[in-house]
Amino acid sequence: MTPTNAQTYPDHAAAAGEMGLEEGRIGWGRAHAKAILLGEHAVVYGAPALAIPVPQLSVTATARRLRCSDAGADRISFALAGPGPGAVTPLAADGLRCLLPDFKAITGVDGHVCVDVIIDCAIPQGRGLGSSAACARAAVLALADLFDRRLDAREVFDLVQASEKVAHGRSSGIDALATGATSPLLFRSGAARELPVAMPGYAAARSAAHASAPSPVHSPERTDGGAAEGRPSYAFDGLFVLADSGVSGSTKEAVELLWRKFERSAQTQADFILGASRLTRAAARDLAHGRTSDFGARMTENHKLLHELGLSTDRIDGLVDAALAAGSLGAKISGGGLGGCVIALAAEPRQAEATVRSLHEAGAVRTWVVPMGRFANHDD
């Protein structure tokens, strides 16, 4: 398996001389949210995980090279775009600040560099949706565009992953990849394979990204248009409902909590990783064969594992119960835990609508629907 779907940019610098480095030039990059379906936390210890992109929640970054005031150190600043025209809020993020020196080392950009990066992020922070990785990915792509440098998939991953390790401590790498994916990912040990399931904007996004994923083995082909034109698609039809609990979680705190538990009991660690691995592998097979009911049941079982380790909360458990009571096939916490989001699987649009209503009645502050398969063009 190989890293997937990094935007690449032609290297025009040699032909254009210093054109790519002119003061005032603007570079642009984009990424999106992600949601973990199964395998969070276990993936940090080498277990597999399944994730989906959430294209409704996007991040754009614009990078502008500025005149440096002196011949001192390089400078890069980050700010979040506000709701009003020209409104920005300075963003102090250690993970992002390491991007410029790492980017220069990889691409060979030399000289004194001063850059301002404005990030417009629709992903709520602290919800386990990959906001930090998406912001880093968008910033990396904006820098590549600004300096006319080509970055391959591995280089983009390495830059974003370095930022994530600073932000979260231990980081599996799944966010660094999933925030640039165009279809579900099966991830393990720093590498991923995109799984051919139709999602909103699938074909257009893949064309824009100049990316391709390995063909699946023994996957049933469908005859209703599938994922992208000319590619076989898994026969998986469903709608994932994401619900924001309104309470921020902390991936770093959750990772440290688990580490302390596992330090005290190696058996607890082994049981968790084995259980999560079995569920994720089985769910990947369910995805390939269109077994939505079985997939949902494994999501709920995965939630029980995370709950037993203390990663859920009463509010999260209440949202999971509300989704199941509304007829969802399965539901679980998604992401780091200790707050954040719940994700549920609905078999068809009416069930998704009922799930959304139930989640809001149970206290969800906002929801998003991510349709897949024949529902990929469903207007939610």
C-alpha positions as CSV (number, residue, x, y, z in Angstrom):
1,M,0.0,0.0,0.0
2,T,1.2,3.5,-0.8
3,P,0.3,7.0,0.3
4,T,-2.5,8.4,-1.9
5,N,-3.8,11.5,-3.5
6,A,-1.3,14.3,-2.9
7,Q,-1.6,17.3,-5.2
8,T,1.4,17.8,-7.4
9,Y,2.6,21.0,-9.0
10,P,4.8,21.5,-12.0
11,D,8.3,22.8,-11.3
12,H,8.4,26.0,-13.3
13,A,11.1,27.7,-11.3
14,A,14.0,26.7,-13.5
15,A,12.2,28.0,-16.6
16,A,10.7,31.1,-15.0
17,G,13.8,32.2,-13.2
18,E,12.8,34.2,-10.1
19,M,9.2,34.6,-11.3
20,G,8.0,32.0,-8.7
21,L,9.6,34.0,-5.9
22,E,8.3,37.5,-6.6
23,E,7.0,39.5,-3.7
24,G,3.3,39.5,-3.6
25,R,2.8,36.2,-5.4
26,I,0.1,34.0,-4.0
27,G,0.0,30.2,-3.7
28,W,-3.2,28.2,-3.0
29,G,-3.9,24.8,-1.4
30,R,-6.9,22.9,-0.4
31,A,-7.8,19.9,1.9
32,H,-10.8,18.6,3.7
33,A,-12.0,16.9,6.9
34,K,-11.9,13.2,7.6
35,A,-13.8,10.8,9.8
36,I,-12.6,7.5,11.3
37,L,-15.0,4.6,10.7
38,L,-13.1,2.0,12.7
39,G,-9.7,1.6,14.3
40,E,-8.9,4.9,15.9
41,H,-6.1,4.7,18.6
42,A,-5.3,1.1,17.7
43,V,-3.9,2.5,14.5
44,V,-1.2,4.3,16.5
45,Y,0.1,0.8,17.5
46,G,0.2,-0.6,14.0
47,A,-3.4,-1.9,13.7
48,P,-5.5,-1.1,10.5
49,A,-8.1,1.6,10.4
50,L,-10.8,2.7,8.0
51,A,-11.5,6.4,7.3
52,I,-13.5,8.5,4.9
53,P,-13.0,12.0,3.6
54,V,-15.6,14.6,4.5
55,P,-15.6,16.9,1.5
56,Q,-18.4,19.1,2.9
57,L,-15.9,20.5,5.4
58,S,-13.0,22.0,3.5
59,V,-9.9,24.1,4.2
60,T,-8.2,26.5,1.8
61,A,-4.9,28.2,2.4
62,T,-3.4,31.1,0.6
63,A,0.3,31.8,1.0
64,R,1.9,35.1,0.1
65,R,5.6,35.9,0.0
66,L,6.5,39.2,1.6
67,R,9.5,41.4,1.7
68,C,11.8,40.5,4.6
69,S,12.7,43.3,6.9
70,D,16.3,42.1,7.4
71,A,18.7,39.4,6.6
72,G,17.8,37.4,9.7
73,A,15.9,34.2,10.1
74,D,13.1,33.0,7.9
75,R,9.6,34.0,9.0
76,I,6.3,32.3,8.5
77,S,3.0,33.5,10.1
78,F,-0.4,31.8,10.1
79,A,-3.8,33.4,10.6
80,L,-7.4,32.1,10.4
81,A,-9.8,33.9,8.1
82,G,-12.7,35.4,10.0
83,P,-16.3,35.8,9.0
84,G,-15.9,39.4,7.7
85,P,-14.0,40.7,4.7
86,G,-10.3,40.9,5.6
87,A,-10.9,39.7,9.1
88,V,-8.1,37.4,10.4
89,T,-7.1,35.9,13.7
90,P,-3.4,35.1,14.3
91,L,-2.9,31.4,14.7
92,A,-0.1,30.2,17.0
93,A,0.5,26.5,16.1
94,D,3.8,24.9,16.7
95,G,3.0,22.1,14.2
96,L,2.4,24.6,11.4
97,R,5.5,26.7,12.2
98,C,7.8,23.7,11.4
99,L,6.4,23.5,7.8
100,L,8.6,26.2,6.3
101,P,12.0,24.8,7.3
102,D,11.0,21.3,6.4
103,F,9.5,22.5,3.1
104,K,12.7,24.3,2.2
105,A,14.8,21.2,3.1
106,I,12.7,19.0,0.9
107,T,12.3,21.3,-2.1
108,G,15.7,23.0,-2.2
109,V,14.2,26.5,-1.8
110,D,17.0,28.7,-0.6
111,G,17.6,32.3,0.5
112,H,15.8,34.4,3.1
113,V,12.1,33.6,3.0
114,C,9.2,35.5,4.7
115,V,5.7,34.1,4.1
116,D,2.2,34.9,5.4
117,V,-0.4,32.1,5.2
118,I,-4.1,32.7,5.6
119,I,-6.2,29.6,6.4
120,D,-10.0,29.5,5.8
121,C,-11.1,26.4,7.8
122,A,-14.7,25.1,7.9
123,I,-13.7,22.1,10.1
124,P,-14.5,22.6,13.7
125,Q,-11.5,22.1,15.9
126,G,-11.2,19.5,18.6
127,R,-13.8,17.3,17.1
128,G,-11.6,14.4,15.7
129,L,-12.2,15.5,12.1
130,G,-8.6,16.1,11.2
131,S,-8.6,19.9,11.4
132,S,-4.9,20.2,12.2
133,A,-3.8,17.8,9.5
134,A,-6.2,19.5,6.9
135,C,-4.8,22.9,7.8
136,A,-1.2,21.6,7.5
137,R,-2.0,19.9,4.1
138,A,-3.6,23.0,2.7
139,A,-0.6,25.1,3.8
140,V,1.9,22.6,2.3
141,L,0.1,22.7,-1.0
142,A,-0.1,26.5,-0.9
143,L,3.7,26.7,-0.3
144,A,4.3,24.3,-3.2
145,D,2.1,26.5,-5.4
146,L,3.8,29.7,-4.2
147,F,7.3,28.4,-4.9
148,D,6.4,26.4,-8.0
149,R,7.7,23.2,-6.5
150,R,6.6,19.7,-7.3
151,L,5.7,17.6,-4.4
152,D,4.9,13.9,-4.7
153,A,2.6,12.0,-2.5
154,R,5.3,10.8,-0.1
155,E,6.7,14.3,0.4
156,V,3.3,15.9,1.1
157,F,2.6,13.1,3.6
158,D,6.0,13.5,5.3
159,L,5.5,17.3,5.7
160,V,2.0,17.0,7.1
161,Q,2.9,14.1,9.3
162,A,5.9,16.0,10.8
163,S,3.4,18.8,11.7
164,E,1.0,16.3,13.2
165,K,3.6,14.8,15.5
166,V,4.4,18.2,16.9
167,A,0.7,18.9,17.4
168,H,-0.4,15.6,18.9
169,G,2.7,13.8,20.0
170,R,2.2,10.2,18.7
171,S,0.4,10.3,15.4
172,S,-0.4,7.3,13.1
173,G,-0.4,9.2,9.9
174,I,-4.0,8.5,9.0
175,D,-5.1,12.1,9.2
176,A,-2.2,13.2,7.0
177,L,-3.5,11.0,4.2
178,A,-7.2,11.0,4.7
179,T,-7.4,14.8,4.5
180,G,-6.4,14.5,0.9
181,A,-8.2,11.4,-0.1
182,T,-11.1,11.1,-2.5
183,S,-12.6,7.8,-1.3
184,P,-12.4,5.6,1.8
185,L,-9.0,4.6,3.0
186,L,-7.8,1.4,4.5
187,F,-4.7,2.5,6.5
188,R,-2.0,0.7,8.3
189,S,1.5,1.6,9.5
190,G,1.9,4.9,7.5
191,A,0.5,3.7,4.2
192,A,-3.0,3.5,2.8
193,R,-5.1,2.1,-0.1
194,E,-8.0,4.0,-1.5
195,L,-11.1,1.8,-1.7
196,P,-13.3,2.2,-4.8
197,V,-16.6,3.4,-3.3
198,A,-18.4,6.3,-5.0
199,M,-18.5,9.5,-2.9
200,P,-19.6,13.1,-3.6
201,G,-17.2,14.6,-6.2
202,Y,-15.2,11.4,-6.5
203,A,-14.4,11.5,-10.2
204,A,-13.8,15.2,-10.4
205,A,-11.6,15.2,-7.3
206,R,-9.5,12.3,-8.6
207,S,-9.0,13.9,-11.9
208,A,-7.9,17.2,-10.3
209,A,-5.5,15.4,-8.0
210,H,-3.9,13.3,-10.8
211,A,-4.0,10.3,-8.5
212,S,-4.9,6.7,-8.8
213,A,-5.3,3.9,-6.2
214,P,-4.4,0.2,-6.6
215,S,-7.2,-1.9,-8.0
216,P,-9.0,-3.9,-5.3
217,V,-8.7,-7.7,-5.2
218,H,-11.8,-9.8,-5.7
219,S,-14.1,-6.8,-5.4
220,P,-17.6,-7.2,-6.9
221,E,-18.2,-4.9,-9.8
222,R,-21.4,-2.9,-10.1
223,T,-23.2,-1.8,-13.2
224,D,-24.8,1.5,-12.0
225,G,-21.8,3.8,-12.8
226,G,-19.7,2.9,-9.8
227,A,-17.1,5.3,-8.4
228,A,-15.1,6.9,-11.1
229,E,-15.6,6.3,-14.8
230,G,-13.8,3.1,-16.0
231,R,-13.1,1.8,-12.4
232,P,-14.8,-1.1,-10.6
233,S,-16.6,-0.1,-7.5
234,Y,-17.4,-1.8,-4.2
235,A,-21.2,-2.4,-4.0
236,F,-21.6,-0.5,-0.8
237,D,-24.5,1.9,-0.5
238,G,-25.1,3.9,2.7
239,L,-25.0,7.3,4.3
240,F,-22.7,8.2,7.2
241,V,-24.1,10.7,9.6
242,L,-21.6,12.8,11.6
243,A,-22.8,14.6,14.8
244,D,-20.9,17.2,16.7
245,S,-21.4,16.7,20.4
246,G,-20.5,20.3,21.1
247,V,-17.7,19.3,23.4
248,S,-14.1,19.5,22.3
249,G,-12.0,16.5,22.7
250,S,-8.2,16.3,22.9
251,T,-6.4,13.7,20.8
252,K,-3.2,14.4,22.6
253,E,-4.8,13.9,26.0
254,A,-6.6,10.7,24.8
255,V,-3.4,9.2,23.4
256,E,-1.6,9.9,26.6
257,L,-4.4,8.4,28.6
258,L,-4.2,5.2,26.6
259,W,-0.4,5.1,26.9
260,R,-0.7,5.2,30.7
261,K,-3.3,2.5,30.7
262,F,-1.1,0.3,28.5
263,E,2.0,0.9,30.5
264,R,0.1,-0.5,33.5
265,S,-1.3,-3.5,31.6
266,A,0.3,-5.0,28.5
267,Q,-2.7,-7.4,28.3
268,T,-5.1,-4.5,28.1
269,Q,-3.1,-3.1,25.2
270,A,-2.9,-6.5,23.4
271,D,-6.7,-7.2,23.9
272,F,-7.6,-3.8,22.5
273,I,-5.4,-3.9,19.5
274,L,-6.5,-7.5,18.6
275,G,-10.1,-6.6,19.0
276,A,-10.0,-3.4,17.0
277,S,-7.9,-5.1,14.3
278,R,-10.4,-7.9,13.9
279,L,-13.3,-5.5,13.7
280,T,-11.6,-3.3,11.1
281,R,-10.5,-6.1,8.9
282,A,-14.0,-7.6,9.0
283,A,-15.5,-4.2,8.2
284,A,-13.2,-3.8,5.2
285,R,-14.6,-7.1,3.9
286,D,-18.1,-5.9,4.6
287,L,-17.4,-2.7,2.6
288,A,-16.1,-4.7,-0.3
289,H,-19.2,-7.0,-0.4
290,G,-21.8,-4.3,0.3
291,R,-22.8,-5.7,3.7
292,T,-24.0,-2.5,5.3
293,S,-25.8,-4.1,8.3
294,D,-22.7,-6.1,9.2
295,F,-20.5,-3.0,8.8
296,G,-22.8,-1.0,11.1
297,A,-22.7,-3.7,13.8
298,R,-18.9,-3.6,13.8
299,M,-19.0,0.1,14.3
300,T,-21.1,-0.3,17.4
301,E,-18.7,-3.1,18.7
302,N,-15.8,-0.8,18.1
303,H,-17.5,1.9,20.2
304,K,-17.8,-0.5,23.1
305,L,-14.0,-1.2,23.0
306,L,-13.3,2.6,23.1
307,H,-15.9,3.1,25.9
308,E,-14.3,0.4,28.0
309,L,-11.0,2.3,27.8
310,G,-12.6,5.5,29.1
311,L,-12.4,7.3,25.8
312,S,-16.2,8.0,25.5
313,T,-18.3,10.3,27.7
314,D,-21.9,10.3,28.9
315,R,-22.8,12.8,26.2
316,I,-21.2,10.8,23.4
317,D,-22.8,7.6,24.7
318,G,-26.2,9.4,24.6
319,L,-25.7,10.4,21.0
320,V,-24.7,6.8,20.1
321,D,-27.9,5.5,21.8
322,A,-30.0,8.1,20.0
323,A,-28.6,7.1,16.6
324,L,-29.3,3.4,17.3
325,A,-32.8,4.2,18.6
326,A,-33.5,6.0,15.3
327,G,-32.8,2.9,13.3
328,S,-29.1,3.4,12.4
329,L,-27.2,0.2,11.5
330,G,-24.4,1.2,13.8
331,A,-22.9,4.1,15.7
332,K,-19.7,5.0,17.5
333,I,-17.4,7.8,18.6
334,S,-15.1,9.0,15.8
335,G,-11.6,10.3,16.3
336,G,-9.6,11.0,19.4
337,G,-12.4,10.8,22.0
338,L,-13.1,12.5,25.3
339,G,-15.6,14.6,23.3
340,G,-15.8,15.3,19.6
341,C,-18.1,13.6,17.2
342,V,-20.3,10.5,16.8
343,I,-20.6,8.7,13.4
344,A,-23.6,6.6,12.5
345,L,-24.5,4.5,9.4
346,A,-27.9,4.7,7.7
347,A,-29.0,2.3,5.1
348,E,-31.0,4.9,3.1
349,P,-31.9,8.6,3.0
350,R,-35.0,8.4,5.2
351,Q,-33.1,6.5,7.8
352,A,-30.4,9.2,7.7
353,E,-33.0,11.9,8.1
354,A,-34.5,10.1,11.1
355,T,-31.0,9.7,12.6
356,V,-30.2,13.4,12.1
357,R,-33.4,14.4,13.9
358,S,-32.8,12.0,16.8
359,L,-29.2,13.2,17.2
360,H,-30.3,16.8,17.4
361,E,-33.0,15.9,19.9
362,A,-30.2,14.2,22.0
363,G,-28.1,17.4,22.0
364,A,-26.0,17.3,18.8
365,V,-25.1,20.9,17.9
366,R,-24.7,20.2,14.2
367,T,-24.7,17.2,11.8
368,W,-23.3,16.4,8.4
369,V,-24.3,13.5,6.0
370,V,-21.7,11.8,3.9
371,P,-23.4,9.6,1.2
372,M,-21.7,6.7,-0.5
373,G,-22.3,4.3,-3.4
374,R,-25.6,4.9,-5.2
375,F,-26.4,7.7,-2.8
376,A,-23.3,9.7,-3.6
377,N,-25.3,12.3,-5.4
378,H,-28.0,12.4,-2.7
379,D,-28.9,16.0,-1.9
380,D,-28.8,16.2,1.9
